[in-house]
């Protein structure tokens, strides 16, 4: 099974810069770094188009997952806060509408007989 080589973005940019600046030709870079000319062409196209992106590291991927988890949690908590605010407003409006005063015990149930 063929083992693929991976090159970091700095190396790719350096090779393309050296070719574009005329320090070396594409054929020289291909021989010196043991790269195919089609690979160099692809790197040049990606760099000139601005589409070259380095792949995220395992740590970056983990941090992205954590960020998504925290965003979800913040969303849930903000929904709960909004619900509690609405519930507080609703209960205040119901108290105003009813006009009842809430007490611990009713006067007739105090346990003492009225004289």
C-alpha positions in Angstrom: 0.0 0.0 0.0 1.3 3.4 -1.0 2.2 5.7 1.8 1.2 9.3 1.2 3.5 12.2 2.1 2.1 15.3 3.7 3.6 18.7 3.3 2.9 21.6 5.6 1.6 24.9 4.1 4.8 26.8 4.8 6.8 24.3 2.6 4.3 24.5 -0.2 4.3 28.3 -0.1 8.1 28.4 -0.1 8.4 26.1 -3.1 5.8 28.1 -5.1 7.5 31.4 -4.0 10.9 30.2 -5.3 9.4 29.1 -8.6 7.4 32.4 -9.0 10.4 34.6 -8.1 12.6 32.8 -10.6 15.0 31.4 -8.1 14.4 27.9 -9.6 12.3 26.4 -12.3 9.5 24.0 -11.8 11.6 21.2 -13.2 14.4 22.0 -10.7 12.0 22.1 -7.8 10.5 18.8 -8.9 13.9 17.2 -9.0 15.2 18.8 -5.8 12.2 18.0 -3.6 11.1 14.8 -5.4 7.7 16.3 -6.4 5.6 15.8 -9.5 5.1 18.8 -11.7 1.3 18.3 -11.5 1.5 18.6 -7.7 3.5 21.8 -8.0 0.9 23.1 -10.5 -1.9 22.3 -8.0 -0.1 24.1 -5.2 0.5 27.2 -7.5 -3.2 27.2 -8.5 -4.3 26.9 -4.8 -2.0 29.7 -3.6 -2.8 32.1 -6.4 -6.6 31.4 -6.0 -6.4 31.8 -2.3 -7.9 28.4 -1.8 -5.0 26.8 0.0 -5.9 26.0 3.6 -4.0 23.9 6.0 -6.1 21.1 7.5 -7.0 21.6 11.2 -5.0 19.7 13.7 -6.5 17.2 16.1 -6.4 19.8 18.9 -8.3 22.3 16.7 -10.9 19.8 15.9 -11.4 19.0 19.6 -11.7 22.7 20.4 -14.3 23.1 17.6 -16.4 20.3 19.1 -16.2 21.8 22.5 -17.1 25.2 21.1 -20.2 23.7 19.4 -21.1 22.0 22.7 -20.8 25.2 24.6 -22.9 27.1 22.0 -25.6 24.5 22.3 -25.6 24.8 26.1 -25.7 28.6 26.1 -28.6 28.4 23.7 -30.5 26.0 26.0 -29.8 28.2 29.1 -30.8 31.4 27.3 -34.1 29.7 26.4 -34.6 28.7 30.0 -33.9 32.3 31.2 -36.4 33.7 28.6 -39.0 31.2 29.8 -38.5 32.1 33.4 -38.8 35.8 32.6 -42.1 35.2 30.8 -43.3 33.0 33.7 -42.5 35.8 36.2 -44.4 38.4 34.1 -47.3 36.0 33.7 -47.6 35.3 37.4 -47.3 39.1 38.2 -50.1 39.9 35.8 -52.3 37.1 37.2 -51.8 38.5 40.7 -52.8 41.9 39.6 -55.9 40.5 37.9 -57.1 38.3 40.8 -56.5 40.9 43.5 -56.1 38.2 46.1 -53.6 38.5 48.9 -51.9 35.3 49.6 -51.6 34.5 53.4 -50.3 31.6 55.4 -53.6 30.7 57.1 -57.1 31.8 56.6 -58.6 33.8 59.5 -61.4 31.2 60.1 -58.9 28.4 60.4 -56.7 29.9 63.0 -57.8 27.3 65.6 -59.3 29.9 68.0 -63.0 30.4 68.4 -64.3 33.9 67.7 -65.9 35.7 70.7 
